[in-house]
Amino acid sequence: MSANKPNTDNTWIDPDDAPELTDGWFQRADLYEGERLIRRGRPPSAHPKKAISLRIDADVLDRFKASGPGWQARMNDALRKAVGL
């Protein structure tokens, strides 16, 4: 086993216990080129977001963060609405 491959508890001895190799199984499988793991990840977006540095008032930031996970997307939505997009 390669050092890059995770150790799993799904070990089997008898070939009859092996998982069924379906199309879905292959789509979720790690893709290797030799010993190198090729990270496929999310496909590129047609409209990728850009990382920026922006100074925001602390109370505004606190309000968005207090609304829970997804606060950055909600802040983006609020900015889009503010500029008429």
Summary of the structure (lengths in Angstrom):
residues: 85
radius of gyration: 22.1
end to end distance: 51.2
largest distance: 62.6
contacts: 97
relative contact order: 0.08
helix: 35%
strand: 7%
